[in-house]
Amino acid sequence: MRPSFFHHLHPPTIPAAQACWRYTLGAGGTAVFLMLVLGVTGMLEMFYYSPHPSEAALSVQTITYHVPFGWLIRNLHYWSAQILLVVSAVHLLRVIFTAAYSSPRRFNYLLGFGLFVLSVLLDFTGYILRWDVDICYPLLTGTNLLKTIPLIGDSLYRIATGGGEACSDSLLRFYTWHIFGLTIAAFVLMVWHAFRVRRDGGIAVPPPNLRTDLARISRNELVRREVLAMLVVCVALILLSSYFPAPIAAPMIEGSTVMGEARAPWFFLWIQQMLKWGDPFIYGILVPLALLAFTAFIPYIFPKPADGDIGKWFPKSNRLVQILFSAILVFILALTFMNR
């Protein structure tokens, strides 16, 4: 079969052992597909969304209840964003626990990690765009944390919010960040990340002389598997969107205050739990940044794993990385469930 443009995006062949689902978990390709779904559904929502404080929540209700299939588009956008964070985290886990971050893939690991951070920020800014009563607490908390940073805190606050009151004046700034600043940066990193995968030799595998299985699959077989995975993800998204609607609450009006049980988005619950311990700068800024920095620079801090271990689950040569990262993961999950 003559290759199409889509086929040409893939290498001619890849190692069969590292192409199976039990190795990749399908996380990288699923993340790319979810980003495409987010882009398409987000553009459709822009036709009706109004980034004005007095109209934003009402426009979300219009999309949900009055626009034909608007509820489906909004729910697809919401669930794609939530699943993207989970899938991206799984992809990061796979890369670390298979030693796939070692040279020459260290820089691409940083690109992928930056893309994960941007996905979290995009989810948070998209959450803010609902502009209903449920978003005031996380908006106030998140922006006020910026003020606690010595020397540059006030400047960062003005960059993030425009300098006014977060729950009354910052909607247009967050809309701009969501639609342009973060989205463009994420698109650039996604393309760059995919390019570097090809540039660095494709999927991480041991050198040919250390492989026990030299079988390879063609790009046609790889595309077939990817299309099948996309169909499965599509069905899952449609089912979730049909039976579990995206959150919606009463519009936030000027002078709104935090009412009821104030909660951060689920992916920031662990930070909300730490804020109960004391100093907001230490527990809301320093500790999360330290964990992010440690994770980002794993390829540069620890020795390179053995060549024969690359592309294998839980290799002995990066056991320390596995233990430390697992401890971080357990710490975050424990705090998250403590705050539910």
Sequence and secondary structure as in RCSB ss.txt:
>XXXX:A:sequence
MRPSFFHHLHPPTIPAAQACWRYTLGAGGTAVFLMLVLGVTGMLEMFYYSPHPSEAALSVQTITYHVPFGWLIRN
LHYWSAQILLVVSAVHLLRVIFTAAYSSPRRFNYLLGFGLFVLSVLLDFTGYILRWDVDICYPLLTGTNLLKTIP
LIGDSLYRIATGGGEACSDSLLRFYTWHIFGLTIAAFVLMVWHAFRVRRDGGIAVPPPNLRTDLARISRNELVRR
EVLAMLVVCVALILLSSYFPAPIAAPMIEGSTVMGEARAPWFFLWIQQMLKWGDPFIYGILVPLALLAFTAFIPY
IFPKPADGDIGKWFPKSNRLVQILFSAILVFILALTFMNR
>XXXX:A:secstr
    HHHHTS SEEEHHHHSHHHHTTHHHHHHHHHHHHHHHHHHHHTT   STTTHHHHHHHHHHTSTTHHHHHH
HHHHHHHHHHHHHHHHHHHHHHTTTTSTTSHHHHHHHHHHHHHHHHHHHHHHHTT BGGGHHHHHHHHHHHHTST
TTHHHHHHHHH SS HHHH HHHHHHIIIIIHHHHHHHHHHHHHHHHHHTTSS    GGG S   EEEHHHHHHH
HHHHHHHHHHHHHHHHHHS      B  TT    SS    GGGHHHHHHHTTS HHIIIIIHHHHHHHHHHTHHH
HS    GGGTTSSS GGGHHHHHHHHHHHHHHHHHHHHT 
